[in-house]
Amino acid sequence: MLLLWPLLAQVSDPPALPAVPPALSSPATAPAAPGQDQNLRKISPTATLLLSLGQRQIKVVDNGKVVGGPWPVAIGAKESPTPKGTFSVINKVINPIYRSTHTDVVSPKRGQESPLGERWVGFLKKDRDQFGIHGTPWPFWVVRRLPVTNGCVRMLNEHVRQMFDMVDIGAAVKITD
């Protein structure tokens, strides 16, 4: 199974999980809507990501209230499904570097053009493979909510940027049917 691996630097050996700069693990603040005071959209460290595979959407919930989303997602294909269960955010990376765990090839593309888009929120590591929620340069698959990934969850770059700012490392990631 070919899964995605975010890296912070190009390496030849399988890396440990990428280090996360301290600023990424501080309490998060959601972007304010136009004309809204930024202080009104503070998200607590208990914010949870809820992903419905059946609805193919993800949202951020805090104290029982939806505070972000729901946003459309593309999920794992039948032969490489997105894992179900309760996990935790284990790392967050801005402009992650993509490396195939199948071929070890590192993509030279970064940001919006990277296969991982502009943001990575990792929630499960298995051997060299890591599952995460990330952006994409291929919005077609997300808009149509198709099961085409290698187990990861693809979001539109605009949406993953919003979600990224709402959750901290350690936040729960609940994935259901």
Secondary structure, DSSP 8 states (H G I E B T S, - for coil): ---EEEESS--SS---S----GGGGS--B----TTS-GGGGB--TT-EEEEETTTTEEEEEETTEEEEEEEE-BEE-TTS----EEEE--EEEES-EEEETTT--B----GGGSTTTTEEEEEEEETTEEEEEE--S-HHHHHTT-EEESS-EE--HHHHHHHHHH--TT-EEEEE-
